[in-house]
């Protein structure tokens, strides 16, 4: 067989049922399945490619395709190695070596971080970080505190639901909560900040409608009745509230601790290597 100017001997031992069930049997690891030039593919290399509960016919197709792909890869690799200049190959090898070293170092650092990083963050620390960096927490989106409700036109006691929804009495809202199976969409906790764009995806209101604070909005369409009560609004470029930005601050604090921990580890490594005469600079 001739491919890309390279002669290869390529054969497949796939005709027996014993081969199709190779992953379930203890077979010789030295049995060769295919050869391309000096590269060999062994039966043991194919044991992981067959999923469970696959038919013999599908197994045959899957293994044949795998061996074909392997052969093409070996032929292309041989061709690429032959036709690349020595400088290109040297550059690639250096890149591969640099990448390998980076993986090893980063993996080692991650293991050290898991072992040594203090992940306990006190509320006082979060508050201090927030107060010190407030100007860095300006909003890129509009936030609102609101509650909303959507139910279809067949729901009974519409007027009662509207009255309960408008109320600020916690008992009334709890009564609504108990009827949640009657609602298509609902959110009754108006003490937390939410992104405006996420609410607009759920309700048929415009941004202008929802920007009006402390306003009750009602809308009817063929899908039912929509109720919204806006409690508060924060617009773009205003300072993000601590309650909203707290998860981000926690990640920032942890990231800062990671950087400081890595720097401390590097200092210790240099110190120990210097004291043991394993590191010298001139």
N, C-alpha and C positions, 0 to 999 in steps of 0.2 A: 504494500500500500504506500502511496506517495502523497505527502501532505506538507505544504510549505517547504518543499525541497528536502524534507527530512524523511528518511526511511524508518519506519517503526514497525515493530512486530506487535500486533494487537489481537488478543484473543479473549473470549469470554466463556467461562464454564457455568452456564446457566440452565442447562436443560433438565437437570434432575430435581426431583422434589426435595432431595436432601439439601440442595443448595438454597432453595427458597426458604427453608426453615433453619438457615445457618445460624441466626441469632439465638436460637433456642438450644443449640448443640455445642458441645465442647469439641472444637475442631483444631487441627494443627495450625499454629500461627504462621508457619512457613509456607503454607499453600499459596501459590501465586495465581492471581486472577487476571492480571493484565501486565504487559511490559511495553514501555515506550523508551526506545534506546536503552539507556542503562537504568532507568527508573522502573521500579516494580511496585505494583499494587497488590496487597495481600488480602486474603479472605477476611482476616481479622479486622482490616480497616473498614469493612462494610457492615459490621455487626450493628452499628448504631443508626443506620439510615432507614431501617425498616420499622414503621410504626406497628403497634399492636392491631390485631383484628383486620389485617389486610389480606386480600385474596392472593392466591399464587400468581394469577395473571398480572395483577397490579404490581406485585413484588418484582416480577420479571422485568416489567417496563421500568420501574423505578431504579432497579440495580443497573440495567443496561444504560439508562440515561446518566446515572452517576459515573459509571466507568467511562462513557464517552466524554463527559465534561472533564473528568480527570485527565484523560488522554489529550484533549485539546489544550488544557492548561499546561501540561508538561511540554507539549510541542511549541506553544507560544513562548513559554519561559525559555526554552532552548534557543528559539529564534531570537528572542529579545537579548539574551545573554551574548549571543554571537554577534549581533549587529550593533549593540551599544558600545560606545567607546570606553576605554579603560577609565577615563576621567569621569564619565557618567556613572559607571558602575561603582567607582570609589565614592562618588557623592551620595549615591543611593545607599550604599553600605553605611556611610557615616550618619545619614539621616535615620536609618533603621537602628543603628547603635544608640544615637541620641534619644530616639523615642523609647527604646528599651530601658535606657538608664532613667529617663523621666518617669516611666511607669513604675519601676522598682522604687525609686525615691518617693514618689507620691503615695504609693501603697504603704511604704514604711511610715511616712508622716501621718497618714490616715489612721494607721493602727495606733500610733503614739497618741494621737488626738483622742481616739476612743478611750484609751486607758487613762489619760491624764487631764483631759479638759473638764473643767468645772462647769456643769450645765445648769446649775441652780442660779436663777436670776430673781433677786428680790424686787418687790414692788417699788421700794424706794429708789433702787438703781434705775428702773425703767422711768420713773418720774423725773429723776435728775437728768437722765439722758435726754428726755423729751424737752425739758425746760431749757437745757443748754443748747439744743439743736433745733429749736422751734422753727426758725426761719428756713430750715431745710425741708420742712414737712408741709409745704404748700400744695394744695390739692390740684391735681390735673383733671379731676372730674367733679361733677356736682353730687353732693351727698344730701339725703333727706331722711328725716325721721317721719315715718308715716305708717298707717295701717290701711289695708285694702281688703276688699271682699268681692267675689264674683260668684253669682249663682244663676241658674237658668230660670226661664220665665214660668216654669211649672211649680216652683217652690211656693208652698203655702206661707201665709203670715208674713208677706213681704214688709208690710208696714211695721210689724213688730221687730223684724230683723233690722230695718233701717234705724228704728228708735234705739235699739240696743247698740248698734254700731256707732251711732253719734255720741253715745254716753261715754263719759270718762270714768264711770264707776267700774271698779275692777270686777265686781260681782256680775255686772251686765256683760262684760267682755268674756268672763268665764262661762256664762250661759251661752254665748255665741260659740265659744270654743267647743262646747259639748255637741254642737250641731254641725261640726266640721264635715261630716259625711255628706251633708246636703250642699256643700259649696264646691265649686270647681277649682277656685284658687282663693287662698286667704293668707293674710299675715296681720296679726292683731297686736304684735309687740312694737309699739312706736317709741320705745326707749333706746333702740339701737340705730346706728347710722347705716344706711344702705346706699349703694350707687344708683343714681337716677336712671342710667341707661338700662340696668337690669330690670327695673320696675316697668320701664317703657316697653320692654319686650313682652311683658305679661298683660299689660292693660292698654286699652285703646284711647289713651290720653296723650296730649301734646306736652312737650317740656314746659311750655308757657303756662299750661293749666296747673302743673304740679309745682311750679316755682312760687306760687302764692301761699304764703304761710297761713297756718291755722284755718285753712279753708276746707269745707266739706264739698266734695264733688260727686255728682251722681250722673251716670250715663246708661242709657238703655239701647240695646240693639237686638238683632235676631238671635244672638247667642245668650242673651240674658241681661242681668242688671249688674253694673259695676259701681262700687262705692269706694271712695278714697277720702281719707282725712289726713291732711298734712299738719304735722306738729312743728317741724323746724326744717330749715334749709341752710346748707353751706355751699356757696358757689365756688367756682374755680379761682385759684390763687389765694383763697382764704387758708388759714392754718388748719391742718387736719386735726380733729379731736384725738386726744390720747387713746380713748377707747377703740377708735378705728385703726389707729396706727400702731397699737401695741404689739401685734404679731411681727410687724416689720422691725420694730425697735429691738425685740428679742433676738431676731436674726442678726441684726447689726451688732449687738453686744457680743453674741456668740462668735461672729466673724472676727471681731476685734480681739477677742480672747484667743482665738485660733492663731492669728498672726503673731500675737505676743508670745504664745506658747512655742511656736516654731522658732521664733528668734531666740528665745531662751535656750531651746534645745541645741540650736546651731552654735551658740556661744559656749555651751558646755562641751560640745564635740571638739571645738577648736581648742579650748582650754585643756581638755584631757589629752588630746593628740599632741599638743605642745609640751605638756609636762612629761609625757612618755616618749618624747623625741620621735614621734611618728609624723610630725608636721614641722617643717622648717621653711622659713622664707628668707630671702637674701635681698 
